[in-house]
Amino acid sequence: MKVVKILFLFLLVVALAHASTTKAVHIVVPVKCHPRVLFGAEQLRKAYGKAGYDAIILHQNTVPTGWCVVVGLVSDQLVVKSTVAWHLPMKKLPAAKEAFNITSSKQNNIVIAGLDNSGALYGCMELADEITANGKQPQNISKFDHPEMVLRGACIGMQKSTYLPGRGVYEYPYTPETFPWFYDKALWIKYLDQMVENRMNSLYLWSGHPFASLVRLKDYPYAVEVSDETFKKNEEMFRFLTQEADKRGIWVIQMFYNIIVSKPFAEHNHMKTQDRNRPIIPIIADYTRKSIAAFVEKYPNVGLMVCLGEAMEGVGQDDIDWFTKTIIPGVKDGLKALGKTEEPPIVLRAHDTDAPADMKAALPLYKNLYTEAKYTGEALTTYTPRGPWAELHRTLSHLGSVQIENIHIMANLEPFRYGSADFIQKCVLAMHNTYEANGLHLYPQASYWDWPYSADNADGARLLQMDRDWIWYKEWSRYAWNCHRDTVNEIKYWARQVSNKYDCGEKAGADIMEAYKQSGEIAPKLLRRYGITDGNRQTLTLGMFMSQLVNPERYGLFTLLYNSEGPEGEMLSEYADKEWNHQPHIGETPVRVANDVVQEGRDAIKAINAAEPFIKKDKAEFARLQNDMYCYNDLANFYAAKAQAALLVLKYKNSKNITDLEQAVPLLQQSVDHFKQLTEHTKNVYLYANSMQTSQRKIPIGGNDGKNKTWAELLPKYETELAHFKKNVDSLKQHYGEASKVKEVFLMPANVNWLSKMDGNYTLAAKISVYTDTDLVANVYDGILKSMYGLRLSQKEQIANGTTLKFTADKPVKLLIGFFKEKGKAYSPEPTLENDASANDYSQAEIKIANAIVFKDMPPVNIHAYTFAAGTHTLTLAKGQCLILGFVDGNITLPVYDAAMNKGGANRFLDALFE
């Protein structure tokens, strides 16, 4: 008994000593409060605990005593009474969503008042950050804040780097086999915690057709494409995800493409899962409407994001009809089943559709609408957007709804790290000032199709994107909240952030941020001045071939890249022509960019090396970041040397002076040498350059079957290009005039059995009209086509209804189709991967012969080849006129070049220099 008394007295002394030294604080919330308020209070409690305070959470509606922090809404009686009792100023918060006010009394009690539940949450997070940064509760705090952007969201793709067997693009059911990470609750908590830490309030899940994995329809029970066990797991995970997101102030938005149906639905009804040129079919419309209704009824707190284009026919009345007669009615049906009238938000993706026309038709029917469009395509190119793309964004911003800016794919950045706070802040300013937008939709910085992993080969382990690219998410989120921050203070802020990560001191932190800043200019400048496209069919970090630099039109040049997604300037060909004609240059020139990126690469290495001696923590990650700076430097020098070589080749086109080609040889050699260095710096460091590893990737070379995704695979091709160029220049020197002669070859037609209506044939050589109802005859054409038998069709019928071809082939064949190089209702659109993911289903995306045919008062014609196996086929082309030029043997290799018939064949010899 004596021992027990002694032990009791000892514990009492310890407890009293602890009570006299600890700093006890009560975090008080209303008895009935929203989960977001409680979540914020819990984050605050953890911050106090780490700073050495003894913090507990209390639920009460009366004014607390002692040292307290009161958390709630401005209208809560607890907040009102505490404000009065502690003689705090009664501030009226402006009507800004997610706003909060933090005020302390003379006794150091604090009131956190949110205009809404998210505001109270963010107020708690703000105070928690202050405590964490300073190691103690701040005194005399008085702070009001709210975000500038209404929506600040991140994106996760429920997609893969390759197609699933037997399925098309975007077709990925939610299964543990395909997406094991989707069922990892701990991983979701980690990601959602990072989102709320960064003050993000929306999470986009991208999928082609998610409904068949999440809802079961009474009228179409066979449409579900997962097992019963998986279906139950999906229901549980989706509810878990949405609940956990909601208490962090995050709105989950499920994206889907139109028109895609589930594979079981398609097979049951004897149709394709997706067919871009298929008209709206009643059973598909009914199935889709009921799928949406069931989804809204089952998950009423989840938003929807609609992509009208890409998987269905592009701009047209079908888009409007589908939006207003299928999708919106489906949402309303779901609300009616719930007995609710509050509309869940719908985000309209302005991709491959006339979004202003869609919205004009939809707004009278549904009010809670948003629009979304890509900031600078599927790449990051500039903070000075302009031109027609900027006009579209401003138009969307003026519709009366919120326009969201989508930082999409980042095809020019992956796989290297990117963290230029300066560049990102300026981009967000441009979103406000140039685009007049007020929302952010952020893709991963790299490896979108490989979520949750990055491309790094970190000693055989996989890195998580959310860990590797922490600064990417943090920078965009910070400036989405407030982009009008002082530059000097921002430099200090980011230096502290980096210093905390690497324990290197603020001077070394500033050096690291300087390396981020310098390297952050390289990829944007290279793509906007030398690139083919802002789309993911180009992987900038794998380089480009000389013919792509010299003659980008041959590869389907995407003009928005040059007239909208960078400052005013010149392409390589424009610069060369102006130099030859002694004309003044305008804006950003290719030569200036070459000089800039070389200097920026050098400065990035200097800055990162200056920080190296001071790194005390996370040294392995710093080494990877340092290596990335060397990669950026290699890339800059590769492009700079190659661009200079390309300018000399373009000069030769005018001068016919072989000396120009001779001078290009050592520059091309230098570019190869720099690519060798890049290959060494990426060897065993990266698993791939690009996470999209399908035939959709075209530049610098096709990515079929997951090939050509590493620098080691590309290096021999650049060495071969150099060898060919050297040999051709030598040959040209020895046999001047002969090398420029291109041996004329002819394509020979192959026979098929036509099952569709035929109105006869034509040959270009016979000067027969290419249509049955016009007298359109080719002015000039490439001789390779002279023996082809084209199919004569009605021009008016093509424009009104499109073109459907049915045929049977006894052996593999290729169908040559000529597309006019002009957009508009009169012309069937050329297969373009920028806005049509199915544009390579028949290996047709690549232009085989550019500018092959010229008609009077008509745009030039590019030739594409559609590949078919032996058998019976139906091909449907979009509305608009095009030329059906006939079939060739499917086993032959078609030449690829620019016939340049619109320029007298001037470019064809340049292409031949590298072959």
Order of alpha helices (4+ residues) and beta strands (2+ residues): alpha-beta-alpha-beta-beta-alpha-beta-beta-alpha-beta-beta-alpha-beta-alpha-alpha-beta-alpha-alpha-beta-alpha-alpha-beta-alpha-beta-alpha-beta-alpha-beta-alpha-alpha-alpha-alpha-alpha-alpha-alpha-alpha-alpha-alpha-alpha-alpha-beta-beta-beta-beta-alpha-beta-beta-beta-beta-beta-beta-beta-alpha
